[in-house]
């Protein structure tokens, strides 16, 4: 087996813990942990909350559309939807009117639970934004967009 050639990192870093990808993953893990804790109080998981949040903004989305919007597989979204439907938080027809798509909408209880959970989730986002220097949020969001487009371009 041949040795792989030495490759220089894309930017100067004292060690791997200073790389952009590591820092991004570290921030994601901190966000996920904070959301897991907050949402547990509302009887929701992060994927369930994300599903409710997206459906509130875009009622009638299909399973596939919801999966893409919430960063889970279609199979995982099926499990999320069944659980939320079983708790009476959303409705979807038993059969598709056309094709295979079964549009999903929130129930009144789904809206109530979402609103209660949003207060805690938005408080977490407020904590994140509060530590940014004044005027830096727009640039950060633009940077995240650039990073996403660069990685999707391959």
C-alpha positions as a Markdown table, in Angstrom:
| # | Residue | x | y | z |
|---|---|---|---|---|
| 1 | Unk | 0.0 | 0.0 | 0.0 |
| 2 | Unk | 1.4 | 3.4 | -1.0 |
| 3 | Unk | 1.6 | 6.4 | 1.3 |
| 4 | Unk | -0.9 | 9.1 | 0.4 |
| 5 | Unk | 0.8 | 12.4 | -0.5 |
| 6 | Unk | 0.8 | 15.2 | 2.1 |
| 7 | Unk | -2.0 | 17.7 | 1.4 |
| 8 | Unk | -1.9 | 21.2 | 2.8 |
| 9 | Unk | -5.0 | 22.4 | 4.5 |
| 10 | Unk | -7.1 | 25.1 | 2.7 |
| 11 | Unk | -6.2 | 27.7 | 5.3 |
| 12 | Unk | -3.7 | 28.1 | 8.2 |
| 13 | Unk | -4.9 | 26.3 | 11.3 |
| 14 | Unk | -3.1 | 25.3 | 14.5 |
| 15 | Unk | -4.9 | 22.0 | 14.4 |
| 16 | Unk | -7.9 | 20.2 | 13.0 |
| 17 | Unk | -10.1 | 21.8 | 15.6 |
| 18 | Unk | -9.6 | 25.1 | 13.9 |
| 19 | Unk | -10.9 | 24.0 | 10.5 |
| 20 | Unk | -14.1 | 25.6 | 9.1 |
| 21 | Unk | -15.8 | 22.2 | 8.8 |
| 22 | Unk | -15.1 | 21.3 | 12.4 |
| 23 | Unk | -16.2 | 24.6 | 13.7 |
| 24 | Unk | -19.4 | 24.4 | 11.7 |
| 25 | Unk | -20.1 | 20.9 | 13.0 |
| 26 | Unk | -19.4 | 22.1 | 16.5 |
| 27 | Unk | -21.9 | 24.9 | 16.2 |
| 28 | Unk | -24.5 | 22.5 | 14.7 |
| 29 | Unk | -24.0 | 20.1 | 17.6 |
| 30 | Unk | -24.4 | 22.9 | 20.2 |
| 31 | Unk | -27.6 | 24.0 | 18.4 |
| 32 | Unk | -29.0 | 20.5 | 18.1 |
| 33 | Unk | -28.3 | 19.9 | 21.8 |
| 34 | Unk | -30.0 | 23.1 | 22.9 |
| 35 | Unk | -33.0 | 22.4 | 20.7 |
| 36 | Unk | -33.3 | 18.8 | 21.9 |
| 37 | Unk | -33.4 | 20.0 | 25.5 |
| 38 | Unk | -36.0 | 22.7 | 24.8 |
| 39 | Unk | -38.2 | 20.6 | 22.5 |
| 40 | Unk | -38.3 | 17.7 | 25.0 |
| 41 | Unk | -40.4 | 20.0 | 27.2 |
| 42 | Unk | -43.0 | 20.2 | 24.4 |
| 43 | Unk | -42.9 | 16.4 | 23.6 |
| 44 | Unk | -41.3 | 17.1 | 20.3 |
| 45 | Unk | -38.1 | 16.1 | 18.5 |
| 46 | Unk | -36.1 | 18.4 | 16.3 |
| 47 | Unk | -37.4 | 16.7 | 13.1 |
| 48 | Unk | -41.0 | 16.9 | 14.4 |
| 49 | Unk | -40.6 | 20.5 | 15.3 |
| 50 | Unk | -39.0 | 21.3 | 11.9 |
| 51 | Unk | -41.9 | 19.5 | 10.1 |
| 52 | Unk | -44.4 | 21.6 | 12.1 |
| 53 | Unk | -42.5 | 24.8 | 11.4 |
| 54 | Unk | -42.3 | 24.1 | 7.6 |
| 55 | Unk | -46.0 | 23.1 | 7.4 |
| 56 | Unk | -47.1 | 26.3 | 9.2 |
| 57 | Unk | -45.3 | 28.3 | 6.5 |
| 58 | Unk | -46.2 | 26.0 | 3.6 |
| 59 | Unk | -49.3 | 24.0 | 4.3 |
| 60 | Unk | -50.1 | 21.1 | 1.9 |
| 61 | Unk | -46.5 | 20.0 | 1.2 |
| 62 | Unk | -46.0 | 16.3 | 0.3 |
| 63 | Unk | -43.8 | 13.9 | 2.2 |
| 64 | Unk | -41.0 | 14.3 | -0.2 |
| 65 | Unk | -41.1 | 18.1 | -0.1 |
| 66 | Unk | -41.2 | 18.0 | 3.7 |
| 67 | Unk | -38.2 | 15.7 | 3.8 |
| 68 | Unk | -36.2 | 18.0 | 1.6 |
| 69 | Unk | -37.1 | 21.1 | 3.6 |
| 70 | Unk | -36.3 | 19.4 | 7.0 |
| 71 | Unk | -33.1 | 17.6 | 5.9 |
| 72 | Unk | -34.3 | 14.0 | 6.5 |
| 73 | Unk | -34.9 | 11.1 | 4.2 |
| 74 | Unk | -38.4 | 10.3 | 2.9 |
| 75 | Unk | -38.5 | 7.2 | 5.0 |
| 76 | Unk | -37.7 | 9.2 | 8.2 |
| 77 | Unk | -40.3 | 11.8 | 7.2 |
| 78 | Unk | -42.9 | 9.0 | 7.0 |
| 79 | Unk | -42.1 | 8.1 | 10.6 |
| 80 | Unk | -42.2 | 11.7 | 11.7 |
| 81 | Unk | -45.6 | 12.3 | 9.9 |
| 82 | Unk | -47.1 | 9.1 | 11.4 |
| 83 | Unk | -46.1 | 10.2 | 14.9 |
| 84 | Unk | -47.4 | 13.7 | 14.5 |
| 85 | Unk | -50.6 | 12.5 | 13.0 |
| 86 | Unk | -51.0 | 10.0 | 15.8 |
| 87 | Unk | -50.7 | 12.9 | 18.3 |
| 88 | Unk | -53.4 | 14.8 | 16.4 |
| 89 | Unk | -50.9 | 17.6 | 15.3 |
| 90 | Unk | -51.5 | 17.2 | 11.6 |
| 91 | Unk | -53.9 | 15.8 | 9.1 |
| 92 | Unk | -53.4 | 14.2 | 5.7 |
| 93 | Unk | -55.8 | 12.3 | 3.5 |
| 94 | Unk | -55.9 | 8.5 | 3.7 |
| 95 | Unk | -55.3 | 8.4 | -0.1 |
| 96 | Unk | -53.8 | 10.7 | -2.6 |
| 97 | Unk | -56.3 | 12.7 | -4.8 |
| 98 | Unk | -53.9 | 12.3 | -7.7 |
| 99 | Unk | -50.6 | 10.5 | -7.9 |
| 100 | Unk | -49.0 | 9.5 | -4.6 |
| 101 | Unk | -48.8 | 12.9 | -2.9 |
| 102 | Unk | -50.9 | 13.3 | 0.3 |
| 103 | Unk | -50.9 | 17.0 | 1.2 |
| 104 | Unk | -50.3 | 17.6 | 4.9 |
| 105 | Unk | -51.7 | 20.4 | 7.1 |
| 106 | Unk | -51.5 | 21.3 | 10.8 |
| 107 | Unk | -54.5 | 20.8 | 13.1 |
| 108 | Unk | -55.4 | 23.5 | 15.7 |
| 109 | Unk | -53.5 | 21.4 | 18.3 |
| 110 | Unk | -50.5 | 21.3 | 15.9 |
| 111 | Unk | -50.5 | 25.1 | 15.6 |
| 112 | Unk | -50.8 | 25.4 | 19.4 |
| 113 | Unk | -47.9 | 23.0 | 20.1 |
| 114 | Unk | -45.8 | 24.7 | 17.5 |
| 115 | Unk | -46.4 | 28.2 | 18.9 |
| 116 | Unk | -45.5 | 27.0 | 22.4 |
| 117 | Unk | -42.3 | 25.3 | 21.1 |
| 118 | Unk | -41.4 | 28.3 | 18.9 |
| 119 | Unk | -41.0 | 30.5 | 21.9 |
| 120 | Unk | -38.2 | 28.3 | 23.2 |
| 121 | Unk | -36.6 | 27.7 | 19.8 |
| 122 | Unk | -36.6 | 31.4 | 19.0 |
| 123 | Unk | -35.0 | 32.1 | 22.3 |
| 124 | Unk | -32.2 | 29.8 | 21.3 |
| 125 | Unk | -31.8 | 31.6 | 18.0 |
| 126 | Unk | -31.8 | 34.9 | 19.9 |
| 127 | Unk | -28.9 | 33.7 | 22.1 |
| 128 | Unk | -26.9 | 32.8 | 18.9 |
| 129 | Unk | -27.6 | 36.1 | 17.2 |
| 130 | Unk | -26.9 | 38.2 | 20.3 |
| 131 | Unk | -23.2 | 37.2 | 20.4 |
| 132 | Unk | -22.6 | 38.4 | 16.8 |
| 133 | Unk | -21.0 | 41.8 | 16.4 |
| 134 | Unk | -23.6 | 44.5 | 15.3 |
| 135 | Unk | -24.4 | 44.3 | 11.6 |
| 136 | Unk | -22.7 | 40.9 | 11.1 |
| 137 | Unk | -25.9 | 38.7 | 10.9 |
| 138 | Unk | -26.7 | 39.5 | 7.2 |
| 139 | Unk | -23.1 | 38.8 | 6.2 |
| 140 | Unk | -23.1 | 35.5 | 8.1 |
| 141 | Unk | -26.3 | 34.4 | 6.4 |
| 142 | Unk | -24.8 | 35.3 | 3.0 |
| 143 | Unk | -21.6 | 33.3 | 3.9 |
| 144 | Unk | -23.7 | 30.3 | 4.8 |
| 145 | Unk | -25.5 | 30.6 | 1.5 |
| 146 | Unk | -22.2 | 30.8 | -0.4 |
| 147 | Unk | -20.9 | 27.7 | 1.5 |
| 148 | Unk | -24.0 | 25.8 | 0.7 |
| 149 | Unk | -23.9 | 26.7 | -3.0 |
| 150 | Unk | -20.2 | 25.8 | -3.3 |
| 151 | Unk | -20.8 | 22.4 | -1.8 |
| 152 | Unk | -23.9 | 21.7 | -3.9 |
| 153 | Unk | -22.1 | 22.7 | -7.1 |
| 154 | Unk | -20.0 | 19.4 | -7.2 |
